[in-house]
Amino acid sequence: MPDDRPDKPALHPETRLVHEGGLRSQFGETSEALFLTQGHVYPSAEECEARFKGESKGFIYARFSNPTVTMFERRMAAFEGAEAARATASGMAAVTAALMGQVRAGDHVVASRALFGSCRYVIAELLPRFGVASTLVHGPDLAAWRAAVRPETKVFFLESPANPTLEVIDIAAVAAIAKEAGATLVVDNVFSSPIWQKPLELGADCVVYSATKHIDGQGRCLGGVVLASEAFIQEHIHTFLRQTGPALSPFNAWVLLKSLETLTLRVEKQTRTASEMADALAGHPKISRLIYPGRPDHPQADIIARQMRGGSNLIALEIAGGKAGAFRLQNALGLIKISNNLGDAKSLITHPATTTHQRFTPEERAEMGVSDGLVRLSVGLEHRDDLMADLLQALERA
Ligand SMILES: Cc1ncc(COP(=O)(O)O)c(C=O)c1O
């Protein structure tokens, strides 16, 4: 198949998200085709052998290569500025591959402690079962990262902004500490989306996304992606995924590929609305604390100004009435739906202490900043005034 990739340097991000990575077939279709197929036939036994040996390029089997999945990977890599990408069945499959693909028994991992519950499970509970020790640190505290390093430390892992507290970590500084320690840095970039932050440019070795969030952004399918240099992908990721099989379905890859075409439009609009709503809600008597990356009162506002090109569509709100107040707020909402997903066209609200972070002890939640009154609002594509009207009437009852 011909490679449709236009010249890279001249293209702006929006253009790349529409055109990059296409593999137009012999039928000359305008939009990218959905290859809902598993295997491929070879013109000869010799060609088949050459493909398995890696001497000839071409598709083999959908567990590790499919034309539609490849188009999604290539478009993501081009947009992220990565040499290579591998798609996975979910964001957690991407996180697990990025970690498990790099370590072996005896190694050590350091991670920020404010993490999405499943990321924290993989690091603090799953890896130790296989002899990989882990240390959780307060992410913004650079001295804590340095102090946690051991001779056997192989990987640093962080989320920034973190789920759900929107805590921000200085990625360039942590990448420098990792490099000095001989470790790699993996960044879960879900909360900024690929639009607002480029961890590879800040010195990270690997970026992971749950494509389920802003990349799909319309509540349809699960997906994930790991992005890094070609050498990193070959050494740590490709074989792990090929042999263990958490493959992205070609159908989901096709949905995600088409979603990328509108990613900029959607995330820019959602972020603009979230930023205006955060300003309008700050100081509301029923909100004891509002955290929004982009406001000057964010605890890491200086780092945000350095490393993020925009804010986020997520706002963290601490409701003054604690858990009861947070529940009253959620139950009084009409337009904004109670749901634990994020980055969607629909505005969604969740109470992390009883959902995404419910499996942790109260002490662990307190350490992560997940209080009983905290709610996480993911701003969608609705009109700001409709969302504000819904929130304000619900806050009256919170
Ligand atoms: C920060 C972060 N990382 C990873 C994931 C996992 O993504 P998925 O649900 O696609 O497995 C999530 C899901 O909420 C998330 O918020």
Ligand as a Chemical Component Dictionary entry (heavy atoms), coordinates in Angstrom:
data_LIG
# 
_chem_comp.id                   LIG 
_chem_comp.type                 NON-POLYMER 
_chem_comp.pdbx_formal_charge   0 
_chem_comp.three_letter_code    LIG 
# 
loop_
_chem_comp_atom.comp_id 
_chem_comp_atom.atom_id 
_chem_comp_atom.alt_atom_id 
_chem_comp_atom.type_symbol 
_chem_comp_atom.charge 
_chem_comp_atom.model_Cartn_x 
_chem_comp_atom.model_Cartn_y 
_chem_comp_atom.model_Cartn_z 
_chem_comp_atom.pdbx_ordinal 
LIG C1 C1 C 0 -5.100  8.547 34.203 1  
LIG C2 C2 C 0 -5.679  7.298 33.637 2  
LIG N1 N1 N 0 -4.859  6.337 33.155 3  
LIG C3 C3 C 0 -5.334  5.181 32.647 4  
LIG C4 C4 C 0 -6.689  4.921 32.621 5  
LIG C5 C5 C 0 -7.180  3.608 32.104 6  
LIG O1 O1 O 0 -7.823  3.707 30.902 7  
LIG P1 P1 P 0 -8.848  2.591 30.334 8  
LIG O2 O2 O 0 -10.118 2.774 31.108 9  
LIG O3 O3 O 0 -8.969  2.906 28.888 10 
LIG O4 O4 O 0 -8.231  1.267 30.596 11 
LIG C6 C6 C 0 -7.579  5.890 33.120 12 
LIG C7 C7 C 0 -9.035  5.623 33.112 13 
LIG O5 O5 O 0 -9.814  6.334 33.725 14 
LIG C8 C8 C 0 -7.074  7.108 33.631 15 
LIG O6 O6 O 0 -7.873  8.060 34.123 16 
# 
loop_
_chem_comp_bond.comp_id 
_chem_comp_bond.atom_id_1 
_chem_comp_bond.atom_id_2 
_chem_comp_bond.value_order 
_chem_comp_bond.pdbx_ordinal 
LIG C1 C2 SING 1  
LIG C2 N1 SING 2  
LIG C2 C8 DOUB 3  
LIG N1 C3 DOUB 4  
LIG C3 C4 SING 5  
LIG C4 C5 SING 6  
LIG C4 C6 DOUB 7  
LIG C5 O1 SING 8  
LIG O1 P1 SING 9  
LIG P1 O2 DOUB 10 
LIG P1 O3 SING 11 
LIG P1 O4 SING 12 
LIG C6 C7 SING 13 
LIG C6 C8 SING 14 
LIG C7 O5 DOUB 15 
LIG C8 O6 SING 16 
# 
